[in-house]
Amino acid sequence: MRRTLFMIWKELLELRADPKLLRMLLVAPILQLGVLGYAATTDVKNVPVVVADADRTPASRDLIERFDASPYFSIVDIVTTVDQIDPYLERGRAWMALSIPTGYGQAVGSRAPATVQLVADGTDANSTTVALGYATNLVATYAQTLLASSSPGSGVRGPMSTSDFGLRTPDSGTFDPQVRVWFNPQLESKDFMIPGVLALLLLVMTAVLGSMGIVREKELGTLEQLNVTPLGRWQLIVGKLLPYGLIGAIDVFLVVAVAVFWFEIPLRGSFLLLFAMSLVYLLSTLGLGLFVSTISNTQQQAMMTAAFFVVVPMIYLSGFVFPIENMPAVIQPLTYLIPLRYYLVIVRGIFLKGVGLETFWKEALELFAFGVAILSLAAARARKRAA
């Protein structure tokens, strides 16, 4: 035990001797969370829209004002013909185009069916899908407003009937659905993404930097000096990795503090449970870093290997960005080899749902098993006397 403590103290002194590296380990996660917290969002706002208003009536202007007043859309220009919208979409000046045909105002005034057209740039399929959903909801709300104004009890003769948009009011005998959203009532994407950013930052900080621990000793020639010491293999491994684990634990406190107090992400569950599960997760990331160090000869090689064969696959296959359920059936089994998958379920469950270990015990057990397995494999490869 005493030898291990001396090894840990040696690593801490080396980190202290490199102030730039120490600042990067402690300050970089906060800066990265600050940037990624704002950038990692699937919300779509201020979608640029060009309007082709061939009607030029109060009814068409009312619909345009509805789009312009919405925080999700921004009217960039109003033209007369549909042909004039092509340059806006081709040059990226507008993501969507709203086409209001001639006779729209007359149709609305006579309570006849009225049709408008939405044209969207499908280059960014995800953003376009979200924007189209917003536009559909806006038009549906607008139609309901017109229907309400034409209801018998309102005392106002509205411009269209209930059949124009295929809608019915509660007075027509149908039910009035009430939608409730649990855990994230405002559907804020940052509440979903930022806990995942915490997991990603811990992976990058511990796996990449941990992978260079033994490799740095090889390059400096000090590994041969360690070989002649009475340190055992596990003592050497624990002494090399535990300092990065301690820094990772400190980063958990810092990143959670930024997420809760700066981004106002609700932490509905137990912080102690979150911290304990983070330590289990660090067991896996440090084990991956150690494994990479055993197959690398230089720090540059270790960093590139960790980045391309550890970090990148975990981002794509863990469910951090892309839902696992949407992946091809042949790819989904590979996700069970990704520890980030299990930690994302845990951290998002604690943050947003406030659940306890009784809910995600299976993911916690699988995460722990992966950490033990990868550490054992790395230790089997890490020969104390390897040059």
QUIDA-V330576 format. One record per backbone hydrogen bond with DSSP energy under -0.5 kcal/mol. CO is the residue of the C=O (numbers start at 1). NH is the residue of the N-H. If there is no record, write none. Layout:
CO;NH
CO;NH
This chain:
1;5
2;6
3;7
4;8
5;9
6;10
7;11
8;12
9;13
10;14
11;15
12;16
13;17
14;18
15;18
17;19
18;22
19;23
20;24
21;25
22;26
23;27
23;28
24;28
27;30
27;31
28;32
29;33
30;34
31;35
32;36
33;37
34;38
35;38
35;39
36;40
39;41
43;45
47;74
48;95
48;96
49;76
49;77
50;98
51;53
51;79
52;54
52;100
57;61
58;62
59;63
60;64
61;65
62;66
63;67
64;68
65;69
66;70
67;70
70;73
71;46
72;47
74;49
74;76
77;51
79;53
81;84
82;85
83;86
85;89
86;90
87;91
88;93
88;94
89;92
95;121
96;50
97;99
97;119
98;52
98;100
99;101
99;117
100;54
101;104
103;107
104;108
105;109
106;110
107;112
108;111
115;101
117;99
119;97
120;122
123;125
124;128
125;129
126;130
127;131
128;132
129;133
130;134
131;135
132;136
133;137
134;138
135;139
136;140
137;141
138;142
139;143
140;144
141;145
142;146
143;147
144;148
145;149
146;150
147;150
148;151
151;154
151;155
152;155
156;158
159;111
161;164
162;167
169;172
169;174
170;173
175;177
180;182
182;184
184;187
187;189
188;191
188;192
189;192
189;193
190;194
192;196
193;197
194;198
195;199
196;200
197;201
198;202
199;203
200;204
201;205
202;206
203;207
203;208
204;208
204;209
205;209
206;210
207;211
208;212
209;212
210;213
212;216
213;217
214;218
215;219
216;220
217;221
217;222
217;223
222;226
223;227
224;228
225;228
226;229
232;236
233;237
234;238
235;239
236;240
237;241
238;242
241;245
242;246
243;247
244;248
245;249
246;250
247;251
248;252
249;253
250;254
251;255
252;256
253;257
254;258
255;259
256;260
257;261
257;262
258;262
258;263
259;265
266;268
270;274
271;275
272;276
273;277
274;278
275;279
276;280
277;281
278;282
279;283
280;284
281;284
281;285
282;286
283;287
284;288
285;289
286;290
287;291
288;292
289;293
290;294
291;295
292;295
293;296
298;302
299;303
300;304
301;305
302;306
303;307
304;308
305;309
306;310
306;311
307;312
310;314
311;315
312;316
313;317
314;318
315;321
323;326
324;327
328;331
328;332
329;333
331;334
331;335
332;335
333;336
334;337
335;338
337;339
338;341
338;342
339;343
340;344
341;345
342;346
343;347
344;348
345;349
346;350
347;351
348;352
348;353
349;353
349;354
349;355
350;269
351;268
356;359
356;360
357;361
360;364
361;365
362;366
363;367
364;368
365;369
366;370
367;371
368;372
369;373
370;374
371;375
372;376
373;377
374;378
375;379
376;380
377;381
378;382
381;383
382;384
383;386
